[in-house]
Structure formats: C-alpha cells, structure tokens
C-alpha cells in the first residue's frame, strides 16, 4: 500500500477565480474507500482549514521521492477527542504519478517579457502571478491580444537570495486565458517547452527558495502567536 498512516498529504482546493489553496495534513486512518486526516493547515496563513461538505480537491502524496496525486472529496468532520476529517478515497487505481517539477509551484511577482514566436501579437512586458517547473501564470496588460494555443518566447528575471538576478529565455504555449474573478485581472497560463532539464533547474531552485522562505515566515508567525 502506497499511502501510510502518519504520512503527509497536500490538499489543493481550486477557487472560483482559478487560484489554488494548498493545505497540509497527516493521514490518521486508512479505510477501504475513505481516509481520515487531522485538520489541514493552510500553507500560506497557518490557519486551520474550513471545508464545505462535498468540496472537491486534489490530494498530493510523496513516497520514495515520487509524487502521486488523486481526486478526493471532503465528506464530513468526525468528532472525538482528536477531531478528524473524512475524505473519499478510490484506492490505488485512482493514483496518478506526476513529475516532481510540476508539483512545486509558488506565488511570485517576477518581471517577464512575452513575445510571439510567429509575430501574431505585439510583445509586452508584465509580471508573473505564480510560477512552477512546468509553467507560469502571467498578468495580461489591458489591450493585449493573444489567443490560446499560440507559441511564445519569454524572458523571465529571477531574483535569487543566493546570487545576482538571472535572466532565463524559455519557450512556451498559452494554454488558458481567463479573468480572475477576485481581482478582475485578465491572466494567461503558459506551459513551458523545455528539452534540456538543466534549463529548468533555475526555476526549480527559485521555487524551493520561495518555499523555504514561506515556511520560515510561517514558523515565525506560529512562534509569535503561541500562548
């Protein structure tokens, strides 16, 4: 059995505006078609999660340096001396193995220049909303005319805590264009085209540094709020 009691699950809940909230929890008990977990903690705020019954999520699980994910549904809370939550689990046949590079994704405002590989639109400079080893989400300036499926060339500026700013040129494809319902800002999701994994390393390194920074802030927040 891949899932084990005491191991960590990362739950991903997609909001109506397209943003993804991530929660960390531990497996308390495994049943045939269900998983009992402790109360999940929001990775960004450090607060306990509140889910509505029937909420659909993706669960991520790391074992032997491999990442697996599966669709799950929050069923209900389970009262007791240690309150728990009950998730639906379809078994190991529902597990999907994913590339670790796509698992790491962080919120980040980075300078980025976007050019059409086929001269289909005017180049523009903007900011990223989030980035991961597999792609990036960018803010679209007003009047930008781009379409899903177009190939682009990007120049991204990475500000690293351990080195000078690094500029990375990378190809990609616009896979989704949408309006963020919360901010009302038009955004584009771009998938990276990378043949050489060495080219991806600066992105992965940046994401891990951001994660470490977030965990440090979370620990500091917990220390400040201890009674």
Residue frames relative to the residue before (quaternion, step in Angstrom):
aa qw qx qy qz dx dy dz
X 1.0000 0.0000 0.0000 0.0000 0.00 0.00 0.00
X 0.4124 -0.7331 0.4882 0.2328 3.58 -0.79 1.03
X 0.7082 0.4175 -0.2611 0.5060 3.58 0.89 -0.90
X 0.0555 -0.8044 0.5914 -0.0048 3.56 -0.98 0.88
X 0.5608 -0.5976 0.4586 0.3436 3.55 -1.15 0.72
X 0.7720 0.3307 -0.2638 0.4744 3.55 -0.98 0.89
X 0.5938 0.5674 -0.3666 0.4371 3.58 1.26 -0.28
X 0.5251 -0.6678 0.4531 0.2704 3.55 -1.27 0.52
X 0.1459 -0.7376 0.6521 0.0970 3.53 -1.17 0.76
X 0.1982 -0.7280 0.6397 0.1467 3.55 -1.17 0.68
X 0.1660 -0.7969 0.5774 0.0640 3.57 -0.56 1.20
X 0.1386 -0.7828 0.6038 0.0582 3.57 -0.97 0.92
X 0.0761 -0.7906 0.6075 -0.0091 3.54 -0.71 1.18
X 0.2380 -0.7893 0.5543 0.1146 3.59 -0.61 1.16
X 0.3250 -0.7556 0.5429 0.1697 3.55 -0.74 1.13
X 0.6880 -0.4814 0.3495 0.4157 3.57 -1.32 0.25
X 0.6872 0.4817 -0.2879 0.4614 3.60 1.12 -0.62
X 0.6194 -0.5810 0.3319 0.4107 3.59 1.29 0.13
X 0.5517 0.6027 -0.4073 0.4079 3.59 1.23 -0.22
X 0.3035 -0.7566 0.5588 0.1519 3.56 -1.18 0.62
X 0.1950 -0.7561 0.6158 0.1056 3.56 -0.86 1.03
X 0.1843 -0.7896 0.5798 0.0804 3.56 -0.98 0.91
X 0.0788 -0.7947 0.6019 -0.0075 3.54 -0.96 1.01
X 0.2515 -0.7688 0.5748 0.1235 3.55 -1.04 0.85
X 0.1017 0.7879 -0.5998 0.0957 3.58 -0.91 0.93
X 0.3606 -0.7127 0.5520 0.2392 3.56 -1.31 0.14
X 0.4938 -0.6450 0.5017 0.2974 3.55 -1.17 0.69
X 0.2030 -0.8026 0.5538 0.0887 3.59 -0.70 1.11
X 0.7981 -0.0630 0.0771 0.5943 3.58 1.06 -0.74
X 0.2234 -0.7644 0.5926 0.1207 3.56 -1.09 0.76
X 0.0684 -0.7757 0.6271 0.0191 3.54 -0.92 0.99
X 0.7510 -0.4106 0.2487 0.4534 3.58 -1.26 0.13
X 0.8247 0.0552 -0.0022 0.5629 3.59 0.80 -0.96
X 0.6981 0.4190 -0.2489 0.5245 3.56 1.24 0.40
X 0.1671 -0.7495 0.6301 0.1151 3.54 -1.30 0.46
X 0.2249 -0.7394 0.6188 0.1405 3.55 -0.98 0.90
X 0.0459 -0.8035 0.5934 -0.0100 3.57 -0.84 1.01
X 0.5019 -0.5870 0.5090 0.3802 3.56 -1.25 0.28
X 0.6855 -0.4832 0.3200 0.4407 3.58 -1.23 0.24
X 0.4081 -0.7353 0.4847 0.2404 3.62 -0.67 1.07
X 0.2789 -0.7413 0.5919 0.1497 3.55 -1.24 0.66
X 0.4571 -0.6688 0.5181 0.2744 3.57 -0.93 0.95
X 0.4260 -0.7366 0.4645 0.2452 3.59 -0.65 1.12
X 0.6768 0.4987 -0.2934 0.4552 3.59 1.14 -0.54
X 0.8049 0.3020 -0.1348 0.4927 3.58 0.81 -1.03
X 0.3975 -0.7183 0.4798 0.3097 3.59 1.16 -0.52
X 0.5461 0.6255 -0.3911 0.3968 3.58 1.29 0.12
X 0.5782 -0.5812 0.4465 0.3586 3.55 -1.25 0.49
X 0.4676 -0.7020 0.4701 0.2600 3.56 -0.94 0.92
X 0.1485 -0.7382 0.6496 0.1054 3.53 -1.26 0.59
X 0.0472 -0.8123 0.5810 -0.0186 3.57 -0.50 1.22
X 0.3981 -0.6657 0.5698 0.2715 3.54 -1.22 0.54
X 0.5660 -0.5825 0.4488 0.3727 3.58 -1.05 0.70
X 0.7789 0.3025 -0.2427 0.4929 3.57 -0.87 0.98
X 0.4269 0.7047 -0.4667 0.3215 3.60 1.27 -0.02
X 0.2754 -0.7685 0.5607 0.1386 3.58 -0.88 1.01
X 0.0085 0.8082 -0.5850 0.0670 3.56 -0.92 0.97
X 0.3565 -0.6448 0.6108 0.2899 3.49 -1.43 0.08
X 0.1782 -0.7718 0.6029 0.0947 3.57 -0.98 0.89
X 0.1627 -0.7837 0.5959 0.0654 3.57 -0.91 0.98
X 0.0428 -0.8024 0.5936 -0.0436 3.54 -0.97 0.93
X 0.1937 -0.7914 0.5732 0.0869 3.58 -0.78 1.05
X 0.1062 0.7746 -0.6160 0.0960 3.58 -0.85 1.03
X 0.8441 -0.0124 -0.0393 0.5345 3.57 -0.87 1.02
X 0.6759 -0.5308 0.2692 0.4348 3.56 1.00 0.97
X 0.5913 0.5030 -0.3882 0.4966 3.58 1.24 0.47
X 0.2984 -0.7531 0.5622 0.1666 3.57 -1.11 0.71
X 0.0683 -0.7698 0.6344 0.0169 3.54 -0.92 1.01
X 0.0733 -0.7894 0.6071 0.0540 3.55 -1.15 0.56
X 0.0164 -0.7860 0.6180 0.0069 3.54 -1.23 0.50
X 0.5032 -0.6272 0.5024 0.3179 3.52 -1.23 0.56
X 0.0156 0.8019 -0.5964 0.0318 3.54 -1.01 0.80
X 0.2474 -0.7457 0.6013 0.1454 3.54 -1.33 0.29
X 0.3797 -0.6947 0.5582 0.2482 3.56 -0.97 0.87
X 0.2594 -0.8007 0.5258 0.1227 3.58 -0.58 1.18
X 0.7166 -0.3632 0.2604 0.5355 3.61 0.65 -1.09
X 0.5775 -0.5581 0.4629 0.3752 3.54 -1.33 0.16
X 0.2351 -0.7544 0.5983 0.1328 3.56 -1.18 0.63
X 0.2885 -0.7845 0.5198 0.1765 3.62 -0.38 1.17
X 0.2778 0.7452 -0.5773 0.1851 3.56 -1.25 0.42
X 0.7317 -0.3694 0.3017 0.4869 3.56 -1.30 -0.12
X 0.7399 0.1585 -0.1059 0.6452 3.54 1.16 -0.74
X 0.2872 -0.7853 0.5162 0.1853 3.64 -0.19 1.18
X 0.1002 -0.8033 0.5870 0.0076 3.55 -0.97 0.94
X 0.3159 -0.7089 0.5880 0.2279 3.54 -1.35 0.06
X 0.3023 -0.7633 0.5504 0.1516 3.55 -1.08 0.79
X 0.1050 -0.7901 0.6035 0.0217 3.55 -0.84 1.08
X 0.4678 -0.6389 0.5316 0.3008 3.54 -1.21 0.58
X 0.0206 -0.7967 0.6038 -0.0194 3.60 -0.99 0.84
X 0.2856 -0.8019 0.5076 0.1331 3.57 -0.64 1.14
X 0.6125 -0.5614 0.3555 0.4282 3.60 1.24 0.07
X 0.7293 -0.4685 0.2866 0.4080 3.54 -1.32 0.24
X 0.5690 0.5882 -0.3995 0.4131 3.61 1.16 -0.39
X 0.6692 0.4912 -0.2987 0.4708 3.58 1.23 -0.36
X 0.5124 0.6487 -0.4164 0.3784 3.60 1.29 -0.04
X 0.1209 -0.7759 0.6173 0.0489 3.55 -1.00 0.88
X 0.3075 -0.7459 0.5603 0.1876 3.57 -0.77 1.02
X 0.0865 -0.8063 0.5848 0.0220 3.58 -0.85 0.97
X 0.5904 -0.5604 0.4426 0.3761 3.53 -1.27 0.41
X 0.5196 -0.6619 0.4391 0.3149 3.57 -0.85 0.94
X 0.6076 0.5773 -0.3670 0.4035 3.60 1.05 -0.68
X 0.6798 0.4791 -0.2938 0.4712 3.59 1.14 -0.61
X 0.5742 0.6122 -0.3671 0.4008 3.56 1.30 -0.30
X 0.7018 0.4440 -0.2528 0.4965 3.57 1.09 -0.74
X 0.2006 0.7605 -0.5909 0.1797 3.58 -0.55 1.17
X 0.0475 -0.8245 0.5634 -0.0250 3.58 -0.80 0.99
X 0.5075 -0.5911 0.5220 0.3473 3.55 -1.28 0.46
X 0.1900 0.7830 -0.5699 0.1614 3.58 -0.82 0.95
X 0.2281 -0.7441 0.6136 0.1335 3.57 -1.06 0.85
X 0.0913 0.8018 -0.5757 0.1320 3.55 -0.14 1.34
X 0.4997 -0.6209 0.5044 0.3321 3.56 -1.12 0.63
X 0.0540 0.7977 -0.5962 0.0723 3.57 -0.90 0.94
X 0.1829 -0.7463 0.6309 0.1074 3.56 -1.07 0.83
X 0.1241 -0.8085 0.5749 0.0225 3.57 -0.82 1.04
X 0.0412 -0.7926 0.6079 -0.0244 3.56 -0.78 1.12
X 0.4591 -0.6523 0.5258 0.2955 3.57 -1.14 0.63
X 0.4378 -0.6987 0.5008 0.2634 3.58 -0.85 0.97
X 0.7658 0.3216 -0.1623 0.5327 3.58 1.20 -0.58
X 0.4933 -0.6920 0.4046 0.3378 3.60 1.25 0.45
X 0.3244 0.7691 -0.4864 0.2582 3.56 0.98 0.87
X 0.7912 0.0931 -0.0784 0.5994 3.61 1.21 -0.26
X 0.6034 -0.5575 0.4266 0.3782 3.55 -1.28 0.36
X 0.5142 -0.6346 0.4670 0.3388 3.63 -0.94 0.80
X 0.0381 -0.7964 0.6029 0.0279 3.57 -1.14 0.57
X 0.3011 -0.7171 0.6024 0.1796 3.53 -1.31 0.52
X 0.0946 0.8014 -0.5804 0.1098 3.57 -0.87 0.94
X 0.5029 -0.6148 0.4984 0.3474 3.56 -1.29 -0.43
X 0.4532 -0.6398 0.5376 0.3104 3.54 -1.21 0.51
X 0.3586 -0.6957 0.5746 0.2393 3.55 -1.31 0.39
X 0.7495 -0.1603 0.0733 0.6381 3.54 1.11 -0.76
X 0.1465 -0.7907 0.5924 0.0501 3.56 -1.26 0.42
X 0.0144 0.7776 -0.6284 0.0115 3.54 -1.20 0.64
X 0.7271 -0.4434 0.2970 0.4319 3.54 -1.27 0.04
X 0.7354 0.4332 -0.2328 0.4661 3.57 1.18 -0.48
X 0.8184 -0.1046 0.0910 0.5577 3.57 1.20 -0.31
X 0.3262 -0.7384 0.5663 0.1663 3.52 -1.37 -0.01
X 0.2586 -0.7225 0.6180 0.1710 3.55 -1.25 0.57
X 0.0711 -0.8268 0.5579 -0.0013 3.60 -0.67 1.10
X 0.4626 -0.6348 0.5426 0.2978 3.54 -1.28 0.52
X 0.2759 -0.7727 0.5501 0.1555 3.59 -0.87 0.92
X 0.4048 -0.7095 0.5182 0.2535 3.62 -0.66 1.07
X 0.6125 -0.5625 0.4079 0.3769 3.56 -1.16 0.62
X 0.7910 0.2943 -0.2338 0.4827 3.56 -0.92 0.94
X 0.4835 0.6603 -0.4435 0.3653 3.59 1.26 -0.03
X 0.1461 -0.8033 0.5752 0.0492 3.58 -0.72 1.09
X 0.2471 0.7455 -0.5832 0.2075 3.57 -0.19 1.28
X 0.2549 -0.7728 0.5670 0.1279 3.56 -1.24 0.42
X 0.5821 -0.5643 0.4536 0.3700 3.53 -1.23 0.52
X 0.7486 0.3743 -0.2916 0.4632 3.56 -1.04 0.81
X 0.5602 0.6055 -0.3945 0.4047 3.60 1.23 -0.22
X 0.3834 -0.7091 0.5502 0.2177 3.55 -1.14 0.75
X 0.0883 -0.8189 0.5671 0.0046 3.56 -0.92 0.93
X 0.2736 -0.6878 0.6394 0.2080 3.52 -1.39 0.35
X 0.0931 -0.8220 0.5618 0.0030 3.56 -0.79 1.05
X 0.1475 -0.7257 0.6622 0.1142 3.51 -1.28 0.60
X 0.0641 -0.8167 0.5732 -0.0204 3.57 -0.52 1.23
X 0.2593 -0.7578 0.5820 0.1408 3.57 -0.97 0.92
X 0.1361 -0.7970 0.5869 0.0415 3.57 -0.60 1.20
X 0.1830 -0.7568 0.6196 0.0993 3.56 -0.80 1.06
X 0.0841 -0.8243 0.5599 -0.0061 3.57 -0.41 1.25
X 0.4895 -0.6703 0.4768 0.2893 3.56 -1.09 0.75
X 0.7340 0.4281 -0.2238 0.4774 3.57 1.18 -0.51
X 0.7975 0.1670 -0.0965 0.5716 3.61 1.21 -0.10
X 0.6691 -0.4596 0.3752 0.4475 3.56 -1.32 -0.08
X 0.6819 -0.4463 0.3676 0.4480 3.53 -1.32 0.18
X 0.1605 -0.7866 0.5927 0.0650 3.54 -1.00 0.89
X 0.2126 -0.7789 0.5810 0.1030 3.56 -0.90 0.98
X 0.0852 -0.8138 0.5749 -0.0054 3.54 -0.72 1.12
X 0.2074 -0.7499 0.6156 0.1251 3.57 -0.88 0.98
X 0.0819 0.8083 -0.5709 0.1183 3.54 -0.80 1.02
X 0.3733 -0.7116 0.5526 0.2210 3.58 -1.12 0.72
X 0.0657 0.8102 -0.5811 0.0404 3.54 -1.19 0.46
X 0.3342 -0.7116 0.5768 0.2216 3.53 -1.38 -0.02
X 0.4153 -0.6831 0.5427 0.2577 3.55 -1.00 0.87
X 0.1227 -0.8405 0.5268 0.0319 3.57 -0.41 1.22
X 0.8145 0.0199 -0.0015 0.5798 3.61 1.16 -0.45
X 0.0800 -0.7597 0.6440 0.0416 3.55 -1.10 0.82
X 0.1422 0.7976 -0.5696 0.1387 3.59 -0.77 1.00
X 0.4069 -0.6697 0.5562 0.2767 3.56 -1.34 0.23
X 0.4208 -0.6975 0.5275 0.2410 3.56 -0.77 1.09
X 0.3826 -0.7656 0.4706 0.2144 3.58 -0.51 1.19
X 0.6503 0.5193 -0.3186 0.4538 3.58 1.17 -0.52
X 0.7928 0.2867 -0.1385 0.5197 3.58 0.81 -1.01
X 0.3275 -0.7636 0.4803 0.2811 3.60 1.32 -0.36
X 0.4676 0.6537 -0.4468 0.3929 3.57 1.19 0.59
X 0.4190 -0.6959 0.5257 0.2526 3.55 -0.98 0.88
X 0.0472 -0.8143 0.5782 -0.0213 3.58 -0.85 0.99
X 0.1898 -0.7584 0.6109 0.1247 3.54 -1.28 0.42
X 0.2601 -0.7357 0.6077 0.1478 3.53 -1.01 0.92
X 0.0788 -0.8163 0.5721 -0.0135 3.58 -0.69 1.14
X 0.2642 -0.7595 0.5782 0.1383 3.57 -0.83 1.03
X 0.4239 -0.7178 0.4947 0.2457 3.58 -0.91 0.93
X 0.2073 -0.7066 0.6576 0.1593 3.55 -1.26 0.60
X 0.1455 0.7955 -0.5702 0.1445 3.60 -0.33 1.22
X 0.2457 -0.7829 0.5585 0.1215 3.58 -0.67 1.13
X 0.7607 0.3116 -0.1527 0.5486 3.56 1.01 -0.87
X 0.4153 -0.7376 0.4732 0.2440 3.59 -0.53 1.16
X 0.5445 0.6207 -0.3979 0.3998 3.59 1.19 -0.47
X 0.6244 0.5488 -0.3310 0.4465 3.58 1.12 -0.69
X 0.6576 0.5293 -0.3057 0.4404 3.58 1.15 -0.61
X 0.5325 0.6919 -0.3904 0.2921 3.59 1.15 -0.59
X 0.6358 0.5190 -0.3658 0.4387 3.67 0.89 -0.71
X 0.6339 0.5236 -0.3290 0.4644 3.58 1.09 -0.71
X 0.6594 0.5033 -0.3029 0.4692 3.58 0.89 -0.97
X 0.6557 0.5180 -0.3127 0.4517 3.58 0.92 -0.91
X 0.6421 0.5194 -0.3177 0.4659 3.58 0.98 -0.87
X 0.6662 0.5140 -0.3031 0.4473 3.60 0.91 -0.94
X 0.6626 0.4945 -0.3125 0.4678 3.59 0.94 -0.84
X 0.6229 0.5291 -0.3410 0.4645 3.60 1.04 -0.73
X 0.6510 0.5069 -0.3090 0.4731 3.59 1.00 -0.83
X 0.6372 0.5250 -0.3269 0.4599 3.58 1.03 -0.79
X 0.6492 0.5116 -0.3124 0.4681 3.57 0.96 -0.89
X 0.6351 0.5315 -0.3152 0.4635 3.55 1.03 -0.83
X 0.6620 0.5032 -0.3010 0.4669 3.59 0.98 -0.87
X 0.6542 0.5072 -0.3171 0.4629 3.59 0.97 -0.85
X 0.6233 0.5382 -0.3366 0.4566 3.58 1.05 -0.78
X 0.6611 0.4978 -0.3016 0.4735 3.58 0.95 -0.89
X 0.6364 0.5288 -0.3250 0.4580 3.58 1.06 -0.79
X 0.6489 0.5058 -0.3130 0.4745 3.59 0.97 -0.83
X 0.6437 0.5129 -0.3188 0.4700 3.58 0.99 -0.83
X 0.6338 0.5259 -0.3220 0.4670 3.58 1.04 -0.80
X 0.6615 0.5055 -0.3078 0.4606 3.59 0.95 -0.90
X 0.6437 0.5176 -0.3220 0.4627 3.60 1.02 -0.81
X 0.6756 0.5052 -0.2917 0.4508 3.59 0.97 -0.85
X 0.7554 0.3843 -0.2006 0.4914 3.59 1.14 -0.63
X 0.4055 0.6887 -0.4987 0.3355 3.58 1.19 0.35
X 0.3406 -0.7425 0.5428 0.1950 3.56 -1.01 0.85
